[in-house]
Amino acid sequence: MIFNFFTLFIFLQEVAMADVMRSNGKIFVVVVISLIILFSLFLYLYRIEKKIESIKKNK
């Protein structure tokens, strides 16, 4: 029961923080940075996969 109240409190706090960031226009910065990080992660995984394939092919 206490966990539910704690979760609700954190959720309401995050919503308020998101509203502030949206009103300041900073939410776009957060979205862009998140997309850059995700794109970089996928690119890294793709490159690792290609390296693994080339190592398997050479054996």
N, C-alpha and C positions, 0 to 999 in steps of 0.2 A: 504494500500500500504506500509506504514511504517512497519507494522507488518511482511509483507512478506520479506522485506529486513533484519529485525531483525532476523527472523527465518533462513534465508539463512546464515547470518553471524554466528549464533550459530552452525548451521549444519557444515559449513566449519571449524569452530574452533574445533568441536568435532572430525571431520575426521582427522585433523592434530594431535590432541592429541592421537587418536587411532593409527595412524601411528607411532608416537614416542614410544608408549607403546609396539607396536608390534615389533619394531626394538630393543627395550631393553629386550624383552622377558617377560615384566611385564604383558602383556595381559593375560597370562596363570594364573597368580596369581589372577587377577580380575575374570576370568571365574571360577576358583576353589572356590573362596570365594562366588561368586554368587550362584553356585550350592549347596554349603554347606548351605547357608541361605535358599534357596528354599526347599531343602530336610528337613531341620529343621522345616520349616513352615508346610510342608505337614505332617510330623510326628506329630507335635503338633495338627493339625486339626484332624488327625486320632485318636489320643488318646482322644481328647475331644468328638469326635463322639462316641467312645466306652463307655465313661463315661455316656454320655447322654442316650445311649441305655440301660445301666445297671440300671440307675435311672428310666427310663420308665418301665423296666421289673419288678422292685421291687414295683412299685405302684399298 
